[in-house]
Amino acid sequence: MASLNKKNVRSYKSASKNTPELILDAAEELMSRRGFHGVSIREIANLAEVHLGSVTYHFGTKENLLEAIYERHAQPMNLRRSDLLAEAARITNLSERLLAIVRAFVVPAFSSQSDVSGGGARFTRVRAILSMEGNEAAQRIIASNFDETSAAFVDAVLECCPRANRSSVVWRCHFLLGSLYYTLVSGERIDRLTHGDSSGADHHRAIDELSHSFAAAFSDLQNNNDTPVTKTEERQT
Amino acid sequence: MASLNKKNVRSYKSASKNTPELILDAAEELMSRRGFHGVSIREIANLAEVHLGSVTYHFGTKENLLEAIYERHAQPMNLRRSDLLAEAARITNLSERLLAIVRAFVVPAFSSQSDVSGGGARFTRVRAILSMEGNEAAQRIIASNFDETSAAFVDAVLECCPRANRSSVVWRCHFLLGSLYYTLVSGERIDRLTHGDSSGADHHRAIDELSHSFAAAFSDLQNNNDTPVTKTEERQT
């Protein structure tokens, strides 16, 4: 496991952040590496260089801390996605538009760590690890923060691929999210299997490969393939 | 988090498994839910209904336990993949062959839990959670157990898509693995976003959607797209 980036948290401090923000930064840094269960309130206080009682005073429980982390990212991240989605919708060429739609979903998730609110790779790592932990608090928070944006994304894809089945688009969006998470937490295998020709840490390349892969996966739904579709699954708009 | 499946472990016991097997079953069950860090040797002993000293006697450390879990699955799982891959290679129609190649990779990962050795959904969940934990022991074990099979898979895809760039195939294989992991640990979002029309727990559907998505993503590499390729990345065979 990579060493904790205490310097990052300290540099926030020098930029005169307030105590709750310092605590949130520390919690996010730790949870992006060890998940929810693997981190104690005491460790968060230590990394933030505040008293233990200060964490309890500002946030109460670890669940509340998690909710606050989501709150400060979800809204700005959804806004960025909406902006990009609205621009994508203006493109007349359907395959170009589809590619732009997928990029609207992917690009905000990869933005640099310094861009603290509005997504970013560290927040995406938190979401990835929590999803794998099967964390119930996280599932509830994700539902309330992201399901609306995800539905808008599914609808935008369906407009480009009108012959596609809605539930198949949902499945493939799910794969897109899984691919994105896995790339951000476990890219070192790409270095190994390409013998160093490509690096899993190359976010520019990751965005390009992801968006082309999934534009192709969505386009494929325009063709008739053998995906089984139940009778109840008429297309919903 | 779902409750622990103590009954599963007990039923193994009644099938007259020996103590090391009982310990491995318990460790696998617990790690598939809480990862490596979230599980103690004591909890493993409790679930297996053996003495703590017995775990230490048979395995020594938690790392050794993890290695033993991989050992009993990796070899049979790789064999199943190789068998399926060899059959796929006999198909003359290239798009049918490509689909069969992807299925050779995906199907063994989804086999039922009762099929204890040779892959299976529970073992795949262990791998998923460990990959998200950034576990170093797991990375080392994965490299020694799976890199060879993954390289064979990449080569098989390249034979169907001779104009594809090798490193792009590696990237997309990585996405396939991420999609597969994410579906097995976090499928409930599919139920929610399809309003119950489809279930993330439907492995048959998961296999079909995954294989069609990634056959499309690999085929896409036959076309010229704008994926940036560095000069050192000449195709390697």
Interface residues (C-beta under 8 A of the other chain):
Chain A: M1 A2 R33 R34 G35 H37 G38 A128 I129 S131 M132 E133 G134 N135 E136 Q139 I142 A143 D147 S150 A151 V154 R166 S167 S168 V170 W171 R172 C173 H174 F175 L176 L177 G178 S179 L180 Y181 Y182 T183 V185 S186 G187 E188 R189 I190 R192 L193 T194 H195 D197 S198 G200 H204 R205 A206 D208 E209 L210 H212 S213 F214 A215 A216 A217 S219 D220 N225 D226 T227 P228 T230 T232 E233 Q236
Chain B: M1 A2 R33 R34 G35 H37 G38 A128 I129 S131 M132 E133 G134 N135 E136 Q139 I142 A143 D147 S150 A151 V154 R166 S167 S168 V170 W171 R172 C173 H174 F175 L176 L177 G178 S179 L180 Y181 Y182 T183 V185 S186 G187 E188 R189 I190 R192 L193 T194 H195 D197 S198 G200 H204 R205 A206 D208 E209 L210 H212 S213 F214 A215 A216 A217 S219 D220 N225 D226 T227 P228 T230 T232 E233 Q236
